C-alpha cells in the first residue's frame, strides 16, 4: 500500500528497499554518488535556499547527478529558467556538500 508519494534521490530510496532484494540494492549502490546522510543533508540545504522554482523532484535530480557547472544544471533542469544568482546558490550548495 502506498502511504505517501515523495520524490527521493537514489541514496534516500535505498532506505526503503527491502533487505531481501539484493539485486535492487546492488543496482542502486552502483548509481548513487552520495551516502544517505549526505543526501539528506544536501536536500535540507537545497530546500533552505527557498527557491520557488525548485521542487522536490528537481532536488532529487540534483542529488543524484551532482551537476558541477551552470551548463550541467541547465541540462538536468531544462524545464526551469533560473537567474544567475539562483544558479550560483545551487552550485555552491552542491560544492560545499560534496
Secondary structure as UniProt FT lines:
FT   HELIX           10..13
FT   HELIX           14..16
FT   TURN            19..20
FT   HELIX           22..31
FT   HELIX           36..48
FT   TURN            52..53
FT   HELIX           56..65
FT   HELIX           70..76
FT   TURN            77..79
FT   HELIX           84..97
//
